[in-house]
């Protein structure tokens, strides 16, 4: 090949890729100008025309996959289903009942006035927390550094903070002090700090740690932990049984041990120390979303979690983070939602106090509001309700032959204290008609405790087996 041919081949090798790129860009530009007025298939798929030659039938509204649920139940049929069963002697002489449709229409009532709600009160606490903070709210536990060799563990009122990392399948997936300690150690070691003193700040909540409306035996008998804004495992010891005397100090000790394992020496024992406004934040972990915490609280009837949620509701509304502040904030919030609260007396968030009093219509009213399309933020109050015979506090209930219709059709929050038994929740009858109900009995002979509980299971199962529409 001559020199001119070599130069020609070299020029061709250089310009050919360039010409191809220009052609591609020109084609893309042409396609853009041609397609710029066409609908975007990602944004408007129904507006995209079919390929040439393909004819499609016109769009039509699909037929329902199932018949719509039946309408409002007949009050006479509801009465026939439950009135006789509510006269069971095992329930004692003071039984209150309310059944309503999801539209709020009363279907049945027995008795007047109020009764001790026990743990059914957690429905109000959970709804108030969701209404004031929203289901996506989380609660942070942080570590701050007032000085180079001193750090403070700050409790943010996470009710489910754990002493160990959760399993991969855990739900809700809780925050833990082991992860917090490792993140803290990484920050400390990166700046050359290998020894620190640990303090802890549990001042978010104020007032007494133990309700004056609880029996004096509750904390000594380890029925419930002192309510603090910093704890791990809800104030339970490593064994999981009983409660610790000082949940905040126990949490700080667990954090300090994890910090030492992560390579930072802890000098002395953790001591109370209030964090400063301008202290540098080293690390933080956040709780699961509030919606998940509510599901857990309602399903398992978690007393400690409910008390923390009441305090958080107080803070969210500007009230003092005390038992009284939390109880008042809960009652005010549900009343603002349109729930009837006449005669209600509330002194805690868990229902452990025997001084609490509710009309059953307060509970059915709350359930109606939680089910309303206008209040999607309250939905986890309902999704957290245990399913009869299946999960949560109803796992071991609805076991008799007379309860068969209720299994899977009843979802309810339990309420149990000595001499007190209650159920409040939702039920779907045999025609597909949904209803809400609340049954409260608070003068039960202790020897009839299990029989009274079985009677309530039978009553709600009767609603499930009713053709009430």
N, C-alpha and C positions, 0 to 999 in steps of 0.2 A: 504494500500500500504506500502511495506517495505521501509526501508531507502534507499537501493540501487536503487529501482524503482523511488523514489522521486528524487535522484540525476540524474538518467538517464533522467527523464522527464525534469528536470531543464536544463541539458546540451542540450537536443533536442530543448527546447524553445529558448535557446540562439543562437545555431548554425543555426537553420533553416532560420531565416531572413538573416543571413550573407551569407549562401549558395545561397539564392535567389538573393541577390544583386550581388554576384560574377557571377552568371549565366546570369543575365541581362547585366552586363558589358561585359562579354565574347561575348554575342550575339550582342551587339552594336558594339564591336570591329570587329567581323566577318563581320557584315553588312557594316561597314566602309570600310574594305579591299575589300569586294566584289563590293561595289558601287563606289569606289574612281575613277574609270575610266569612270563611266557613266556620261552623261551630266546633269548639274544642271537644274531642271525644271524651276527655277526662272530666270536663266541666259540664257538658251538655250531651251526654250519650244519646238521649232520645231524639235530639235534633239532627243527628248525623244521617244523611241520606244513605239508603242501601246501595250496593254496587249496581252498575247498569245491568239491566236485564233481570234483576231480582225483585219480585213483588212480595211485600209483606202484608199480612192482614192488619187492619187498624187495631190500635191498642184499646183494650177494654179493662174496666175494673175487675180484678179477680174475684171469684166467689169466695166466701168465707170458708176456712178449712174446718170450722166447727160451728155449731149453732151457738148463738150468743147465750151468755149465762142468764138464768131466769131472773125475773125482776125482784121486787121487794117481797119478803115473806109475809104470809098472812098471820097477824097477831094471834088469832084464835088457834091456829095450828101450832104456833110456838108455845102458847100456854099449855096446850094439851101434851106437848112433848116434855115439858120440864116442871110444871107446877107440882105434880104429885111427888116427883123425886126430890124436890127441894124441901119437902116436909119430913125427910129422913131424920129420925131421932139422933143419929150419929153426928149430925151437923150442929146440934145444940139449939138453944132457944133464940139465938139472934143471927138470922141469915138474911143478907141483902143480895138482891140480884137485879141485873139489867141486861137486856138484849136489844140490839138496835140493828137497823140496816146500814149499809155503807153510805147511805144518803143522810144518816143521822136520825131517821124516823124511828121513834121508840116502838118496840115490838112487844116487850114484856118487862114488867118491874115487880119486884117483891120487896116489901119493907120500905121504911122511910128513914132518913137520917144518914148517919155515917158509921163506919166500922174501921177496925184496924186493918190497913192494907197489907202489912208485912212487905215482902219483896216485890209485890206488884207496883209499889211506889217507884221502882227503878224505871218503869215506863215513862213516868213524868220527868225524872232526872235525865234520862237519855234524850228525850225529845227536846228538853230545854237546852241541853248542851249543843245538840245539832242545830237548833234554831239560832242560837246566839253566835256560834262559831263556824258552822258549816261542816259538812262531812269530810272535807279535805284538810282540815286543821290538824297540825301536828304539834308536839310538845318536845322542846329541846332540852337535853342535859349537856352542860358545857363545862369546860375546864379553862380557867383564866389564870393569869400570872401577875399578881400584885408586885412581885419583885423577881430577880433572876433566880433565886433559889427557893421560892415559895409559890405553890399553886393552890387553887381553890376549886373544888368540885361543886358546881352550882346546880341545885335541883330545880327543874322547870315544871314539876308536876306531871311527869310521865307516869301514868298509873301502872304500866306494864314493863318498866325498865328491868332488865334481867341481869343476874350475876354471871351468866354464861352465854356464849353464842347460841342462837337458836338453831335447831335442825333445819336442813334444807327444805323440808316440806312443812315447816311450821306455819300456822296461820292463826292469828296475824303474825307477821314476822317482826318480832319486837327488837328494840334497841338493847344494847348490852354494854356493861362497863369494861369488858375485856377489849372490845373494839375501840372504845373510847381511850383506854389506857395505852393501847398500841399506837394510836394516832398521836396521843400526847407525848409518848416516849420518842417517837420519830422527830417531833418538833424540838423537844428538849435536846436530844443527842445531836441534832443538826447544828445547834448553836453552842455545843460543847458543855451542856449542863448534864451532869451525871448523878447529882444528889439533890433532893428537894425535900421540903416539908410539905405535907398535904393538909389542907383545911377543907371544911365543907360548909356549904351555905344552904340551909333549908328554911329560909325566911320568907319564901313566896307566900306560904299559907300562914295565917295568924290565928290568934285565939287558942283555945284548948285543943290538944290532940285527941281527946276523948270526949264524946258528947255527954253533956250533963243529963240528957234524956235517955241515956242507955243505963241498964242495970249495972251496978258497981262491979259485978262479976265478969262482965264481958271481956275486958282486957286481961285481968289476972287468969281467967280460965282460957285465954287464948282463942276466944271466939272471933275476935277481930283485932287488927293491928292498930296502934296509934296512927292517926292520919297525918302524914307529913308530905311535903313537896319533894322529898328525896328519899328513895328507898330502892331496894332491889327485891325481886320476887315477892312484891307486895307485903314486905315485912316478915316473910317466912325465913326460918333458918335453912341451912344447907340440906338438912334432912327432908325439908318440905312439910314437916308437921309442926303445928303450933305457930307462935308468933314471937318475934324478938322484942326486947324492951325498948330499944332505940333504933328504929329503922334507918335513920339518916346516918348515924355513926357506923352501923353495920354496912351500909352501902359504901361509905368512904373507905372502910377497912378492906372490902372486897376490891375496890378500885385500886387502892394502894398495893395490894398483893399482886394484882395484874400488872401494875406499873413496874414493880420490882422484877417480875418475870420477863418484862419487855426490855430490861437492861438499865432501869433508872432506880438507884437506891432511894428508899424512903426513910427519912430520919424521924425517929419518934413515932407516935401514934397520931392518927388524924384527929383534929380538934375543930370545934365550931369556929368559923371565921366568915364574916360577911364580905362578899365580893364588892370591890369598888366600881363605880360607874365607868371609869376610864381604864380598867384593867384589860390587858391584852388577852384576847381569846386565842387559846392554843388548839382546841379541838372541840367537836360537838357530835352528838348522835341524836337522831330524831325518832320519835315514836311512830307507830303506824298511823295512818289517817284516822281521824276521829270516827268516821263511819265504821271502820273495822273494830275499833275499840268498843263502840256501842254494840255491835253484833256479839262480840265476846261477852260483854257485860250482861246483856239480856239473856243470852243462851245459857250461860253458866251461873247466873245470879251472883255475880262477883260483888261482894259487899265493899271491899276496899276500892275497887275501880269506880264504883258508883259514888262513893264519898269524894273521891278526887274529882270526878266529873262535876259534882255539885260545886266544889270550890272553884273549879275553872269557869263554871257558869257565872259565879259571883264576880270573878275578876273580869270576865267579858262584859258584864253589865255595870261595872263600876262599884259593885258592892264589896264589903269586906270579905276576904277569903276565909271565912269562919263557918262553923256549922250553921249558925243563924243566918249569916249572909248568903250561904249557898242555898239553904232551904227557902228563904224568901225570894231569891232570884229565880229558882225553879218554878215556884208557884206563880210569880208575876209573869214569867215568860209564857207558861202554858195558858194562863188566863188571857194574855194578849193574843194568843192564837185562836181564841174563841171557845176554849174548853171550859165547861161549867165548873166552877171551883167553890160554889157556895158550901159552907160548913167545913171546908178543908182545913186541917191543921197539919203542918209539915215541920219536922224538927231535924231531919237528916236527909241524906240522899239515897240511902240504901234500904230504908224500911225497917231497920233493926229496932227503932224506938217503938215502944208500945203506946206512946203518946200521939203518934201519927193517926189521923183520921181522914177517911175519904168516903164520899158518896160513890157507889159503883158507877153512877152516870159520869163521874169525872173520868174514870178509866175508859168507858166506852166512847166518851166524847174525844178523848185523846187518840184512841185508836182510829176513829173516824177521820180526824184531822190528818193523822199520819198516812192514811190511805188515800187522801184526796189528791187529785192531779195537781192542785195548786201548791202542794208542799212536797216536791220531790226530795228536798233536803232531809226530810224525816223518814225516808223509806227504810233505812236500816233498822229503825225501831221494829218494823214488821219482819224484815228478813232475818233479824236476830231471834225472833220468837222460836223456842224449841218446837219441834214437830212431835206430836203425840206418839209415844212408843218408839221413837227413833233416835233423838239426840238431846244434848243439853240436860236440863233438869227434868225433862220428861222421858228420859231414856228408859227408866225402870217403871214407868207408869203406863196405864191403859193396857194392862196385862190380862184382865178378866174377859170372859166371853161376852159379857154385856158391853164391853168397851170396843168391840171389833169395829164398829162404824166410825169411831173417833180416830183410829190409828191412821195417821197421814192426813186426815181431814181437819184435825184440830191443831192449831198452833197457839201456844199460850205461855204467859209468864206465870210462874208459880209464886205463892206467898205463904211462908210457913214460919210460925213462931209457936211456942207452947200455948195450946188452946186456940190457935188461929190457923186457918187454912183458906187459901183463896186461889182463884184462877181468873186470868183476864187475857183475852186474845181474840183470835178469829176462827171461824168455822165455816165450812162449806157444806150445805145439806145435800141430800141425794138428788135434788133437782138442779144443783149447781148454783144455788143461791148463797151468796156470801153474807155473813152476819158478824157482828162483834158482840162480845159478851163480857160480863164481869160478875163473878160470884164471890162473896166475902162472908165468912163465918168466923166470929171471934169469941165465942163462948163455948168452945168444945171441951168436953171432959177429956183430960189428958189420956185416959185409957182408951178413948175412941179416936185417937189421932189418926191412925192408919185407916180406920173405917171411914172417917170423915173425908180423908183424901180420896179414897176409892169412890165415895159417893159423888164427889165433884167430877171425877173422871167419867162416871156413868151419866151424869147430867149433861155434860158437854157432848158425850157420845150420842145421847138421845137427840141432841140438836143436829148432829152430823147425819143421823139415820132418818131424820124427819123429811117428809116431802112437804116442806113448809110453804112453797111458792104457790 
